[in-house]
């Protein structure tokens, strides 16, 4: 099931189709001194970050007893991104910052759309046609050597 981790949306102003793919989640306390969790998407090859305030996790737990999982965070950020592109909200930004209320609203909407948190797609987005070791150009310790790929070592250079 694909929801908001890998989708195409039409830009309101240009009419251009934009392919959006989730790429990662980073807790940004140390990275930019903000109490936020950043969700990274590629939007037609360009990085776009959606910042979710960490207090939203606390507020959802306090108000409902439920938690925002990594899967839910990625989905709700993707839903927000899709709506931002469709509405033309400040097109071309590299970072969007959600409010606590926006996080809670999008979390509730995603869970409702999916029919429950157990139905959310798993991450990462995996291309079934690519072997991860070949894509990353490494071999895992204890696995047979792959011609042309150096085995990974635990040594620090």
N, CA, C and O atoms as a GROMACS GRO file, in nm:
protein
  628
    1UNK      N    1   0.083  -0.117   0.000
    1UNK     CA    2   0.000   0.000   0.000
    1UNK      C    3   0.088   0.125   0.000
    1UNK      O    4   0.176   0.138   0.085
    2UNK      N    5   0.067   0.212  -0.092
    2UNK     CA    6   0.141   0.337  -0.099
    2UNK      C    7   0.051   0.450  -0.054
    2UNK      O    8  -0.064   0.461  -0.097
    3UNK      N    9   0.102   0.534   0.034
    3UNK     CA   10   0.026   0.650   0.078
    3UNK      C   11   0.105   0.777   0.045
    3UNK      O   12   0.094   0.831  -0.065
    4UNK      N   13   0.183   0.823   0.141
    4UNK     CA   14   0.254   0.949   0.125
    4UNK      C   15   0.405   0.933   0.134
    4UNK      O   16   0.476   1.032   0.151
    5UNK      N   17   0.456   0.811   0.124
    5UNK     CA   18   0.601   0.790   0.125
    5UNK      C   19   0.658   0.793  -0.016
    5UNK      O   20   0.779   0.809  -0.034
    6UNK      N   21   0.572   0.778  -0.116
    6UNK     CA   22   0.615   0.778  -0.256
    6UNK      C   23   0.492   0.812  -0.340
    6UNK      O   24   0.407   0.726  -0.363
    7UNK      N   25   0.484   0.937  -0.385
    7UNK     CA   26   0.364   0.981  -0.456
    7UNK      C   27   0.400   1.086  -0.561
    7UNK      O   28   0.509   1.144  -0.558
    8UNK      N   29   0.308   1.109  -0.651
    8UNK     CA   30   0.324   1.215  -0.751
    8UNK      C   31   0.210   1.315  -0.730
    8UNK      O   32   0.095   1.276  -0.708
    9UNK      N   33   0.245   1.442  -0.736
    9UNK     CA   34   0.148   1.549  -0.714
    9UNK      C   35   0.171   1.656  -0.821
    9UNK      O   36   0.284   1.674  -0.868
   10UNK      N   37   0.067   1.726  -0.860
   10UNK     CA   38   0.078   1.830  -0.961
   10UNK      C   39   0.095   1.965  -0.894
   10UNK      O   40   0.015   2.005  -0.810
   11UNK      N   41   0.202   2.036  -0.934
   11UNK     CA   42   0.229   2.169  -0.882
   11UNK      C   43   0.117   2.263  -0.926
   11UNK      O   44   0.081   2.269  -1.043
   12UNK      N   45   0.062   2.337  -0.830
   12UNK     CA   46  -0.051   2.426  -0.858
   12UNK      C   47  -0.015   2.534  -0.960
   12UNK      O   48  -0.099   2.567  -1.044
   13UNK      N   49   0.104   2.588  -0.954
   13UNK     CA   50   0.138   2.702  -1.038
   13UNK      C   51   0.193   2.664  -1.174
   13UNK      O   52   0.166   2.733  -1.273
   14UNK      N   53   0.268   2.556  -1.183
   14UNK     CA   54   0.331   2.519  -1.310
   14UNK      C   55   0.257   2.408  -1.383
   14UNK      O   56   0.274   2.390  -1.504
   15UNK      N   57   0.173   2.333  -1.310
   15UNK     CA   58   0.107   2.219  -1.370
   15UNK      C   59   0.199   2.100  -1.387
   15UNK      O   60   0.159   1.997  -1.442
   16UNK      N   61   0.322   2.113  -1.340
   16UNK     CA   62   0.424   2.008  -1.354
   16UNK      C   63   0.399   1.895  -1.254
   16UNK      O   64   0.371   1.922  -1.136
   17UNK      N   65   0.407   1.770  -1.298
   17UNK     CA   66   0.399   1.660  -1.202
   17UNK      C   67   0.530   1.649  -1.124
   17UNK      O   68   0.638   1.650  -1.183
   18UNK      N   69   0.520   1.639  -0.992
   18UNK     CA   70   0.636   1.628  -0.906
   18UNK      C   71   0.633   1.493  -0.835
   18UNK      O   72   0.533   1.458  -0.772
   19UNK      N   73   0.743   1.419  -0.846
   19UNK     CA   74   0.753   1.288  -0.780
   19UNK      C   75   0.818   1.308  -0.644
   19UNK      O   76   0.931   1.357  -0.635
   20UNK      N   77   0.747   1.271  -0.538
   20UNK     CA   78   0.793   1.291  -0.401
   20UNK      C   79   0.819   1.155  -0.337
   20UNK      O   80   0.734   1.066  -0.340
   21UNK      N   81   0.938   1.139  -0.279
   21UNK     CA   82   0.976   1.014  -0.216
   21UNK      C   83   1.040   1.042  -0.081
   21UNK      O   84   1.131   1.124  -0.069
   22UNK      N   85   0.991   0.972   0.023
   22UNK     CA   86   1.051   0.983   0.156
   22UNK      C   87   1.194   0.930   0.150
   22UNK      O   88   1.219   0.826   0.088
   23UNK      N   89   1.287   1.002   0.215
   23UNK     CA   90   1.426   0.959   0.216
   23UNK      C   91   1.482   0.936   0.355
   23UNK      O   92   1.578   0.861   0.370
   24UNK      N   93   1.425   1.000   0.456
   24UNK     CA   94   1.480   0.978   0.589
   24UNK      C   95   1.416   1.065   0.694
   24UNK      O   96   1.344   1.161   0.664
   25UNK      N   97   1.444   1.028   0.819
   25UNK     CA   98   1.393   1.100   0.935
   25UNK      C   99   1.509   1.128   1.028
   25UNK      O  100   1.587   1.038   1.061
   26UNK      N  101   1.521   1.254   1.072
   26UNK     CA  102   1.631   1.294   1.158
   26UNK      C  103   1.577   1.377   1.273
   26UNK      O  104   1.504   1.474   1.252
   27UNK      N  105   1.612   1.339   1.395
   27UNK     CA  106   1.579   1.422   1.510
   27UNK      C  107   1.676   1.539   1.506
   27UNK      O  108   1.798   1.519   1.510
   28UNK      N  109   1.624   1.661   1.500
   28UNK     CA  110   1.705   1.778   1.467
   28UNK      C  111   1.750   1.859   1.588
   28UNK      O  112   1.789   1.975   1.572
   29UNK      N  113   1.746   1.804   1.707
   29UNK     CA  114   1.786   1.881   1.824
   29UNK      C  115   1.932   1.925   1.810
   29UNK      O  116   1.963   2.042   1.831
   30UNK      N  117   2.020   1.834   1.774
   30UNK     CA  118   2.162   1.868   1.762
   30UNK      C  119   2.197   1.925   1.625
   30UNK      O  120   2.290   2.005   1.614
   31UNK      N  121   2.124   1.886   1.522
   31UNK     CA  122   2.164   1.926   1.387
   31UNK      C  123   2.138   2.072   1.358
   31UNK      O  124   2.217   2.134   1.287
   32UNK      N  125   2.032   2.128   1.410
   32UNK     CA  126   2.009   2.271   1.387
   32UNK      C  127   1.952   2.341   1.510
   32UNK      O  128   1.890   2.446   1.499
   33UNK      N  129   1.974   2.281   1.626
   33UNK     CA  130   1.935   2.340   1.753
   33UNK      C  131   1.787   2.374   1.757
   33UNK      O  132   1.748   2.481   1.805
   34UNK      N  133   1.706   2.285   1.707
   34UNK     CA  134   1.561   2.301   1.711
   34UNK      C  135   1.503   2.175   1.771
   34UNK      O  136   1.554   2.065   1.748
   35UNK      N  137   1.399   2.190   1.846
   35UNK     CA  138   1.332   2.073   1.902
   35UNK      C  139   1.231   2.022   1.801
   35UNK      O  140   1.110   2.040   1.816
   36UNK      N  141   1.284   1.959   1.698
   36UNK     CA  142   1.200   1.912   1.587
   36UNK      C  143   1.253   1.781   1.534
   36UNK      O  144   1.368   1.744   1.557
   37UNK      N  145   1.167   1.713   1.463
   37UNK     CA  146   1.206   1.595   1.388
   37UNK      C  147   1.188   1.630   1.242
   37UNK      O  148   1.078   1.665   1.200
   38UNK      N  149   1.294   1.620   1.164
   38UNK     CA  150   1.291   1.656   1.023
   38UNK      C  151   1.268   1.532   0.938
   38UNK      O  152   1.335   1.430   0.954
   39UNK      N  153   1.171   1.542   0.850
   39UNK     CA  154   1.141   1.435   0.757
   39UNK      C  155   1.187   1.482   0.619
   39UNK      O  156   1.142   1.586   0.570
   40UNK      N  157   1.277   1.405   0.557
   40UNK     CA  158   1.332   1.446   0.427
   40UNK      C  159   1.262   1.373   0.314
   40UNK      O  160   1.241   1.252   0.318
   41UNK      N  161   1.226   1.450   0.213
   41UNK     CA  162   1.171   1.398   0.089
   41UNK      C  163   1.256   1.446  -0.027
   41UNK      O  164   1.316   1.554  -0.020
   42UNK      N  165   1.261   1.367  -0.132
   42UNK     CA  166   1.311   1.415  -0.261
   42UNK      C  167   1.187   1.453  -0.340
   42UNK      O  168   1.094   1.374  -0.355
   43UNK      N  169   1.187   1.576  -0.392
   43UNK     CA  170   1.076   1.623  -0.476
   43UNK      C  171   1.134   1.645  -0.614
   43UNK      O  172   1.198   1.747  -0.642
   44UNK      N  173   1.111   1.548  -0.700
   44UNK     CA  174   1.167   1.549  -0.835
   44UNK      C  175   1.317   1.576  -0.830
   44UNK      O  176   1.370   1.656  -0.907
   45UNK      N  177   1.386   1.506  -0.738
   45UNK     CA  178   1.530   1.513  -0.727
   45UNK      C  179   1.584   1.622  -0.636
   45UNK      O  180   1.705   1.626  -0.612
   46UNK      N  181   1.499   1.709  -0.584
   46UNK     CA  182   1.545   1.816  -0.495
   46UNK      C  183   1.505   1.784  -0.351
   46UNK      O  184   1.394   1.739  -0.326
   47UNK      N  185   1.597   1.807  -0.255
   47UNK     CA  186   1.563   1.778  -0.115
   47UNK      C  187   1.465   1.880  -0.058
   47UNK      O  188   1.478   2.000  -0.080
   48UNK      N  189   1.366   1.829   0.014
   48UNK     CA  190   1.270   1.912   0.086
   48UNK      C  191   1.254   1.852   0.224
   48UNK      O  192   1.237   1.731   0.239
   49UNK      N  193   1.260   1.938   0.326
   49UNK     CA  194   1.249   1.894   0.465
   49UNK      C  195   1.118   1.944   0.525
   49UNK      O  196   1.079   2.058   0.504
   50UNK      N  197   1.052   1.856   0.599
   50UNK     CA  198   0.932   1.893   0.675
   50UNK      C  199   0.970   1.880   0.822
   50UNK      O  200   1.002   1.771   0.869
   51UNK      N  201   0.966   1.992   0.896
   51UNK     CA  202   1.003   1.992   1.038
   51UNK      C  203   0.878   1.975   1.123
   51UNK      O  204   0.784   2.055   1.114
   52UNK      N  205   0.877   1.870   1.204
   52UNK     CA  206   0.766   1.843   1.296
   52UNK      C  207   0.813   1.875   1.438
   52UNK      O  208   0.912   1.818   1.483
   53UNK      N  209   0.744   1.965   1.509
   53UNK     CA  210   0.788   1.997   1.645
   53UNK      C  211   0.776   1.875   1.736
   53UNK      O  212   0.672   1.808   1.738
   54UNK      N  213   0.881   1.846   1.812
   54UNK     CA  214   0.881   1.728   1.900
   54UNK      C  215   0.772   1.733   2.005
   54UNK      O  216   0.727   1.629   2.053
   55UNK      N  217   0.729   1.852   2.042
   55UNK     CA  218   0.622   1.863   2.143
   55UNK      C  219   0.492   1.802   2.092
   55UNK      O  220   0.404   1.770   2.172
   56UNK      N  221   0.477   1.784   1.961
   56UNK     CA  222   0.357   1.720   1.906
   56UNK      C  223   0.347   1.575   1.953
   56UNK      O  224   0.237   1.525   1.976
   57UNK      N  225   0.463   1.506   1.967
   57UNK     CA  226   0.463   1.368   2.017
   57UNK      C  227   0.405   1.366   2.160
   57UNK      O  228   0.324   1.280   2.194
   58UNK      N  229   0.450   1.462   2.242
   58UNK     CA  230   0.405   1.471   2.380
   58UNK      C  231   0.256   1.503   2.386
   58UNK      O  232   0.182   1.444   2.464
   59UNK      N  233   0.214   1.598   2.303
   59UNK     CA  234   0.074   1.640   2.304
   59UNK      C  235  -0.020   1.527   2.260
   59UNK      O  236  -0.126   1.509   2.320
   60UNK      N  237   0.017   1.451   2.158
   60UNK     CA  238  -0.068   1.340   2.114
   60UNK      C  239  -0.077   1.234   2.223
   60UNK      O  240  -0.185   1.182   2.250
   61UNK      N  241   0.034   1.202   2.285
   61UNK     CA  242   0.035   1.103   2.393
   61UNK      C  243  -0.050   1.152   2.511
   61UNK      O  244  -0.125   1.074   2.570
   62UNK      N  245  -0.038   1.280   2.545
   62UNK     CA  246  -0.113   1.336   2.657
   62UNK      C  247  -0.263   1.335   2.628
   62UNK      O  248  -0.343   1.300   2.715
   63UNK      N  249  -0.302   1.373   2.507
   63UNK     CA  250  -0.443   1.389   2.476
   63UNK      C  251  -0.514   1.259   2.438
   63UNK      O  252  -0.634   1.246   2.459
   64UNK      N  253  -0.441   1.163   2.382
   64UNK     CA  254  -0.508   1.042   2.333
   64UNK      C  255  -0.450   0.912   2.388
   64UNK      O  256  -0.514   0.808   2.381
   65UNK      N  257  -0.329   0.919   2.443
   65UNK     CA  258  -0.261   0.797   2.486
   65UNK      C  259  -0.191   0.726   2.371
   65UNK      O  260  -0.126   0.624   2.393
   66UNK      N  261  -0.203   0.778   2.250
   66UNK     CA  262  -0.140   0.719   2.130
   66UNK      C  263  -0.005   0.784   2.106
   66UNK      O  264   0.024   0.892   2.157
   67UNK      N  265   0.079   0.716   2.026
   67UNK     CA  266   0.210   0.770   1.994
   67UNK      C  267   0.227   0.788   1.843
   67UNK      O  268   0.162   0.721   1.763
   68UNK      N  269   0.314   0.880   1.807
   68UNK     CA  270   0.350   0.900   1.666
   68UNK      C  271   0.470   0.810   1.639
   68UNK      O  272   0.578   0.832   1.694
   69UNK      N  273   0.451   0.710   1.556
   69UNK     CA  274   0.560   0.621   1.518
   69UNK      C  275   0.641   0.683   1.405
   69UNK      O  276   0.600   0.784   1.346
   70UNK      N  277   0.755   0.624   1.375
   70UNK     CA  278   0.834   0.671   1.261
   70UNK      C  279   0.753   0.664   1.133
   70UNK      O  280   0.758   0.754   1.050
   71UNK      N  281   0.677   0.554   1.116
   71UNK     CA  282   0.596   0.537   0.996
   71UNK      C  283   0.491   0.646   0.986
   71UNK      O  284   0.470   0.703   0.879
   72UNK      N  285   0.424   0.674   1.097
   72UNK     CA  286   0.320   0.777   1.097
   72UNK      C  287   0.380   0.915   1.072
   72UNK      O  288   0.322   0.995   0.999
   73UNK      N  289   0.496   0.943   1.131
   73UNK     CA  290   0.560   1.073   1.110
   73UNK      C  291   0.591   1.096   0.961
   73UNK      O  292   0.566   1.204   0.908
   74UNK      N  293   0.644   0.994   0.895
   74UNK     CA  294   0.674   1.006   0.752
   74UNK      C  295   0.547   1.027   0.671
   74UNK      O  296   0.545   1.108   0.578
   75UNK      N  297   0.443   0.954   0.705
   75UNK     CA  298   0.317   0.965   0.630
   75UNK      C  299   0.252   1.102   0.650
   75UNK      O  300   0.205   1.162   0.554
   76UNK      N  301   0.248   1.149   0.773
   76UNK     CA  302   0.182   1.277   0.796
   76UNK      C  303   0.262   1.392   0.735
   76UNK      O  304   0.203   1.490   0.687
   77UNK      N  305   0.394   1.382   0.735
   77UNK     CA  306   0.477   1.484   0.669
   77UNK      C  307   0.455   1.481   0.518
   77UNK      O  308   0.448   1.586   0.454
   78UNK      N  309   0.444   1.361   0.460
   78UNK     CA  310   0.417   1.349   0.318
   78UNK      C  311   0.281   1.405   0.281
   78UNK      O  312   0.265   1.468   0.176
   79UNK      N  313   0.183   1.382   0.366
   79UNK     CA  314   0.048   1.436   0.342
   79UNK      C  315   0.051   1.588   0.344
   79UNK      O  316  -0.009   1.654   0.260
   80UNK      N  317   0.124   1.644   0.443
   80UNK     CA  318   0.139   1.789   0.452
   80UNK      C  319   0.208   1.844   0.327
   80UNK      O  320   0.164   1.943   0.270
   81UNK      N  321   0.316   1.777   0.284
   81UNK     CA  322   0.390   1.820   0.165
   81UNK      C  323   0.301   1.818   0.042
   81UNK      O  324   0.302   1.912  -0.038
   82UNK      N  325   0.225   1.712   0.026
   82UNK     CA  326   0.133   1.700  -0.089
   82UNK      C  327   0.035   1.816  -0.091
   82UNK      O  328   0.014   1.878  -0.195
   83UNK      N  329  -0.024   1.846   0.024
   83UNK     CA  330  -0.121   1.956   0.030
   83UNK      C  331  -0.053   2.092   0.007
   83UNK      O  332  -0.112   2.181  -0.055
   84UNK      N  333   0.070   2.108   0.056
   84UNK     CA  334   0.142   2.233   0.034
   84UNK      C  335   0.169   2.255  -0.114
   84UNK      O  336   0.154   2.367  -0.164
   85UNK      N  337   0.208   2.151  -0.185
   85UNK     CA  338   0.235   2.162  -0.329
   85UNK      C  339   0.106   2.187  -0.406
   85UNK      O  340   0.102   2.273  -0.494
   86UNK      N  341   0.001   2.114  -0.373
   86UNK     CA  342  -0.127   2.132  -0.442
   86UNK      C  343  -0.186   2.271  -0.422
   86UNK      O  344  -0.248   2.327  -0.512
   87UNK      N  345  -0.165   2.327  -0.303
   87UNK     CA  346  -0.222   2.459  -0.273
   87UNK      C  347  -0.133   2.573  -0.323
   87UNK      O  348  -0.177   2.688  -0.327
   88UNK      N  349  -0.007   2.542  -0.362
   88UNK     CA  350   0.085   2.645  -0.408
   88UNK      C  351   0.151   2.720  -0.294
   88UNK      O  352   0.207   2.827  -0.314
   89UNK      N  353   0.145   2.663  -0.173
   89UNK     CA  354   0.200   2.729  -0.056
   89UNK      C  355   0.350   2.747  -0.070
   89UNK      O  356   0.427   2.652  -0.058
   90UNK      N  357   0.391   2.871  -0.095
   90UNK     CA  358   0.532   2.908  -0.102
   90UNK      C  359   0.614   2.806  -0.180
   90UNK      O  360   0.711   2.749  -0.128
   91UNK      N  361   0.575   2.784  -0.302
   91UNK     CA  362   0.637   2.685  -0.390
   91UNK      C  363   0.789   2.701  -0.396
   91UNK      O  364   0.841   2.812  -0.406
   92UNK      N  365   0.858   2.589  -0.392
   92UNK     CA  366   1.003   2.588  -0.409
   92UNK      C  367   1.083   2.595  -0.280
   92UNK      O  368   1.206   2.602  -0.285
   93UNK      N  369   1.018   2.594  -0.166
   93UNK     CA  370   1.091   2.600  -0.039
   93UNK      C  371   1.167   2.470  -0.017
   93UNK      O  372   1.129   2.364  -0.067
   94UNK      N  373   1.277   2.479   0.058
   94UNK     CA  374   1.353   2.360   0.095
   94UNK      C  375   1.310   2.308   0.231
   94UNK      O  376   1.334   2.191   0.262
   95UNK      N  377   1.247   2.392   0.313
   95UNK     CA  378   1.203   2.348   0.445
   95UNK      C  379   1.068   2.409   0.478
   95UNK      O  380   1.043   2.528   0.458
   96UNK      N  381   0.982   2.322   0.529
   96UNK     CA  382   0.852   2.363   0.580
   96UNK      C  383   0.848   2.327   0.728
   96UNK      O  384   0.900   2.222   0.767
   97UNK      N  385   0.788   2.411   0.810
   97UNK     CA  386   0.776   2.384   0.952
   97UNK      C  387   0.629   2.372   0.988
   97UNK      O  388   0.551   2.465   0.968
   98UNK      N  389   0.591   2.256   1.040
   98UNK     CA  390   0.453   2.232   1.079
   98UNK      C  391   0.432   2.281   1.222
   98UNK      O  392   0.524   2.283   1.303
   99UNK      N  393   0.308   2.320   1.253
   99UNK     CA  394   0.270   2.352   1.389
   99UNK      C  395   0.227   2.224   1.459
   99UNK      O  396   0.206   2.122   1.394
  100UNK      N  397   0.216   2.229   1.591
  100UNK     CA  398   0.168   2.112   1.666
  100UNK      C  399   0.029   2.073   1.618
  100UNK      O  400   0.003   1.955   1.597
  101UNK      N  401  -0.060   2.170   1.602
  101UNK     CA  402  -0.196   2.140   1.556
  101UNK      C  403  -0.196   2.076   1.417
  101UNK      O  404  -0.275   1.985   1.392
  102UNK      N  405  -0.109   2.122   1.328
  102UNK     CA  406  -0.101   2.062   1.194
  102UNK      C  407  -0.054   1.917   1.204
  102UNK      O  408  -0.107   1.830   1.136
  103UNK      N  409   0.045   1.890   1.288
  103UNK     CA  410   0.094   1.753   1.306
  103UNK      C  411  -0.020   1.664   1.355
  103UNK      O  412  -0.041   1.556   1.301
  104UNK      N  413  -0.093   1.709   1.457
  104UNK     CA  414  -0.202   1.629   1.512
  104UNK      C  415  -0.313   1.608   1.410
  104UNK      O  416  -0.366   1.497   1.398
  105UNK      N  417  -0.348   1.712   1.336
  105UNK     CA  418  -0.453   1.700   1.234
  105UNK      C  419  -0.413   1.602   1.124
  105UNK      O  420  -0.492   1.516   1.084
  106UNK      N  421  -0.289   1.614   1.076
  106UNK     CA  422  -0.244   1.524   0.969
  106UNK      C  423  -0.226   1.381   1.020
  106UNK      O  424  -0.253   1.286   0.947
  107UNK      N  425  -0.182   1.365   1.144
  107UNK     CA  426  -0.169   1.230   1.202
  107UNK      C  427  -0.306   1.163   1.208
  107UNK      O  428  -0.320   1.047   1.169
  108UNK      N  429  -0.405   1.234   1.256
  108UNK     CA  430  -0.540   1.178   1.264
  108UNK      C  431  -0.594   1.144   1.125
  108UNK      O  432  -0.656   1.040   1.106
  109UNK      N  433  -0.570   1.233   1.028
  109UNK     CA  434  -0.619   1.209   0.892
  109UNK      C  435  -0.552   1.087   0.828
  109UNK      O  436  -0.619   1.007   0.762
  110UNK      N  437  -0.421   1.072   0.848
  110UNK     CA  438  -0.348   0.958   0.790
  110UNK      C  439  -0.398   0.827   0.851
  110UNK      O  440  -0.422   0.731   0.779
  111UNK      N  441  -0.412   0.824   0.984
  111UNK     CA  442  -0.459   0.702   1.049
  111UNK      C  443  -0.600   0.667   1.001
  111UNK      O  444  -0.630   0.550   0.979
  112UNK      N  445  -0.685   0.766   0.984
  112UNK     CA  446  -0.821   0.743   0.934
  112UNK      C  447  -0.817   0.690   0.791
  112UNK      O  448  -0.888   0.595   0.758
  113UNK      N  449  -0.734   0.750   0.705
  113UNK     CA  450  -0.721   0.705   0.566
  113UNK      C  451  -0.672   0.561   0.559
  113UNK      O  452  -0.720   0.482   0.478
  114UNK      N  453  -0.576   0.527   0.645
  114UNK     CA  454  -0.516   0.393   0.642
  114UNK      C  455  -0.606   0.289   0.708
  114UNK      O  456  -0.590   0.169   0.684
  115UNK      N  457  -0.698   0.334   0.791
  115UNK     CA  458  -0.784   0.239   0.863
  115UNK      C  459  -0.718   0.187   0.989
  115UNK      O  460  -0.761   0.085   1.043
  116UNK      N  461  -0.615   0.256   1.037
  116UNK     CA  462  -0.545   0.216   1.159
  116UNK      C  463  -0.396   0.219   1.139
  116UNK      O  464  -0.347   0.210   1.026
  117UNK      N  465  -0.322   0.231   1.249
  117UNK     CA  466  -0.177   0.241   1.239
  117UNK      C  467  -0.113   0.112   1.189
  117UNK      O  468  -0.005   0.114   1.130
  118UNK      N  469  -0.178  -0.001   1.212
  118UNK     CA  470  -0.123  -0.129   1.166
  118UNK      C  471  -0.123  -0.140   1.014
  118UNK      O  472  -0.055  -0.226   0.958
  119UNK      N  473  -0.199  -0.053   0.946
  119UNK     CA  474  -0.208  -0.057   0.801
  119UNK      C  475  -0.112   0.039   0.732
  119UNK      O  476  -0.111   0.047   0.609
  120UNK      N  477  -0.033   0.114   0.809
  120UNK     CA  478   0.060   0.207   0.747
  120UNK      C  479   0.171   0.131   0.675
  120UNK      O  480   0.217   0.028   0.725
  121UNK      N  481   0.215   0.180   0.560
  121UNK     CA  482   0.324   0.114   0.488
  121UNK      C  483   0.454   0.119   0.567
  121UNK      O  484   0.478   0.215   0.641
  122UNK      N  485   0.536   0.017   0.552
  122UNK     CA  486   0.665   0.017   0.620
  122UNK      C  487   0.764   0.101   0.540
  122UNK      O  488   0.746   0.126   0.421
  123UNK      N  489   0.867   0.143   0.609
  123UNK     CA  490   0.972   0.221   0.547
  123UNK      C  491   1.102   0.147   0.569
  123UNK      O  492   1.110   0.072   0.667
  124UNK      N  493   1.204   0.160   0.489
  124UNK     CA  494   1.216   0.254   0.379
  124UNK      C  495   1.146   0.205   0.253
  124UNK      O  496   1.104   0.090   0.242
  125UNK      N  497   1.136   0.298   0.157
  125UNK     CA  498   1.083   0.263   0.025
  125UNK      C  499   1.188   0.174  -0.040
  125UNK      O  500   1.303   0.214  -0.055
  126UNK      N  501   1.148   0.056  -0.078
  126UNK     CA  502   1.244  -0.041  -0.132
  126UNK      C  503   1.211  -0.070  -0.278
  126UNK      O  504   1.096  -0.096  -0.314
  127UNK      N  505   1.313  -0.065  -0.361
  127UNK     CA  506   1.299  -0.102  -0.500
  127UNK      C  507   1.327  -0.251  -0.508
  127UNK      O  508   1.440  -0.295  -0.484
  128UNK      N  509   1.226  -0.328  -0.540
  128UNK     CA  510   1.238  -0.474  -0.544
  128UNK      C  511   1.341  -0.524  -0.645
  128UNK      O  512   1.388  -0.637  -0.634
  129UNK      N  513   1.377  -0.439  -0.743
  129UNK     CA  514   1.468  -0.481  -0.849
  129UNK      C  515   1.615  -0.455  -0.817
  129UNK      O  516   1.702  -0.488  -0.898
  130UNK      N  517   1.645  -0.396  -0.700
  130UNK     CA  518   1.782  -0.359  -0.668
  130UNK      C  519   1.826  -0.432  -0.542
  130UNK      O  520   1.755  -0.433  -0.441
  131UNK      N  521   1.944  -0.494  -0.548
  131UNK     CA  522   2.003  -0.556  -0.431
  131UNK      C  523   2.069  -0.445  -0.348
  131UNK      O  524   2.153  -0.373  -0.401
  132UNK      N  525   2.034  -0.429  -0.221
  132UNK     CA  526   2.089  -0.319  -0.141
  132UNK      C  527   2.241  -0.316  -0.140
  132UNK      O  528   2.300  -0.208  -0.146
  133UNK      N  529   2.307  -0.432  -0.132
  133UNK     CA  530   2.452  -0.433  -0.128
  133UNK      C  531   2.512  -0.376  -0.255
  133UNK      O  532   2.615  -0.309  -0.251
  134UNK      N  533   2.448  -0.401  -0.369
  134UNK     CA  534   2.500  -0.349  -0.494
  134UNK      C  535   2.476  -0.200  -0.505
  134UNK      O  536   2.562  -0.127  -0.555
  135UNK      N  537   2.360  -0.153  -0.458
  135UNK     CA  538   2.328  -0.012  -0.465
  135UNK      C  539   2.423   0.069  -0.376
  135UNK      O  540   2.464   0.179  -0.413
  136UNK      N  541   2.457   0.016  -0.258
  136UNK     CA  542   2.543   0.088  -0.164
  136UNK      C  543   2.691   0.061  -0.187
  136UNK      O  544   2.776   0.125  -0.125
  137UNK      N  545   2.722  -0.033  -0.274
  137UNK     CA  546   2.859  -0.068  -0.306
  137UNK      C  547   2.936  -0.117  -0.183
  137UNK      O  548   3.050  -0.075  -0.159
  138UNK      N  549   2.875  -0.206  -0.105
  138UNK     CA  550   2.945  -0.267   0.007
  138UNK      C  551   2.898  -0.410   0.025
  138UNK      O  552   2.789  -0.448  -0.018
  139UNK      N  553   2.983  -0.487   0.088
  139UNK     CA  554   2.948  -0.624   0.124
  139UNK      C  555   2.946  -0.632   0.275
  139UNK      O  556   3.032  -0.574   0.342
  140UNK      N  557   2.850  -0.701   0.329
  140UNK     CA  558   2.838  -0.713   0.474
  140UNK      C  559   2.937  -0.817   0.526
  140UNK      O  560   2.968  -0.914   0.457
  141UNK      N  561   2.987  -0.797   0.649
  141UNK     CA  562   3.083  -0.892   0.706
  141UNK      C  563   3.024  -1.033   0.710
  141UNK      O  564   2.907  -1.052   0.744
  142UNK      N  565   3.105  -1.131   0.676
  142UNK     CA  566   3.060  -1.270   0.680
  142UNK      C  567   2.988  -1.316   0.555
  142UNK      O  568   2.958  -1.435   0.542
  143UNK      N  569   2.960  -1.226   0.463
  143UNK     CA  570   2.894  -1.265   0.339
  143UNK      C  571   2.999  -1.291   0.232
  143UNK      O  572   3.109  -1.235   0.238
  144UNK      N  573   2.966  -1.374   0.136
  144UNK     CA  574   3.063  -1.401   0.028
  144UNK      C  575   3.100  -1.272  -0.045
  144UNK      O  576   3.018  -1.182  -0.060
  145UNK      N  577   3.223  -1.265  -0.090
  145UNK     CA  578   3.269  -1.147  -0.162
  145UNK      C  579   3.194  -1.134  -0.294
  145UNK      O  580   3.165  -1.233  -0.361
  146UNK      N  581   3.164  -1.011  -0.328
  146UNK     CA  582   3.099  -0.980  -0.456
  146UNK      C  583   3.205  -0.916  -0.544
  146UNK      O  584   3.266  -0.817  -0.503
  147UNK      N  585   3.230  -0.969  -0.663
  147UNK     CA  586   3.335  -0.912  -0.749
  147UNK      C  587   3.315  -0.762  -0.770
  147UNK      O  588   3.205  -0.716  -0.801
  148UNK      N  589   3.424  -0.686  -0.751
  148UNK     CA  590   3.420  -0.542  -0.774
  148UNK      C  591   3.375  -0.461  -0.654
  148UNK      O  592   3.372  -0.338  -0.661
  149UNK      N  593   3.339  -0.527  -0.544
  149UNK     CA  594   3.294  -0.455  -0.425
  149UNK      C  595   3.384  -0.493  -0.308
  149UNK      O  596   3.406  -0.611  -0.282
  150UNK      N  597   3.434  -0.393  -0.240
  150UNK     CA  598   3.521  -0.416  -0.127
  150UNK      C  599   3.438  -0.455  -0.005
  150UNK      O  600   3.331  -0.399   0.017
  151UNK      N  601   3.486  -0.551   0.074
  151UNK     CA  602   3.411  -0.585   0.196
  151UNK      C  603   3.421  -0.473   0.297
  151UNK      O  604   3.523  -0.405   0.306
  152UNK      N  605   3.315  -0.453   0.372
  152UNK     CA  606   3.314  -0.352   0.478
  152UNK      C  607   3.397  -0.400   0.593
  152UNK      O  608   3.391  -0.517   0.630
  153UNK      N  609   3.474  -0.310   0.652
  153UNK     CA  610   3.555  -0.347   0.768
  153UNK      C  611   3.511  -0.265   0.887
  153UNK      O  612   3.444  -0.163   0.873
  154UNK      N  613   3.550  -0.310   1.005
  154UNK     CA  614   3.519  -0.237   1.127
  154UNK      C  615   3.630  -0.140   1.165
  154UNK      O  616   3.619  -0.069   1.265
  155UNK      N  617   3.736  -0.138   1.086
  155UNK     CA  618   3.850  -0.050   1.116
  155UNK      C  619   3.814   0.095   1.089
  155UNK      O  620   3.746   0.126   0.992
  156UNK      N  621   3.861   0.182   1.176
  156UNK     CA  622   3.840   0.325   1.158
  156UNK      C  623   3.962   0.380   1.090
  156UNK      O  624   4.074   0.361   1.138
  157UNK      N  625   3.944   0.451   0.977
  157UNK     CA  626   4.061   0.502   0.903
  157UNK      C  627   4.132   0.611   0.979
  157UNK      O  628   4.232   0.665   0.931
   0.00000   0.00000   0.00000
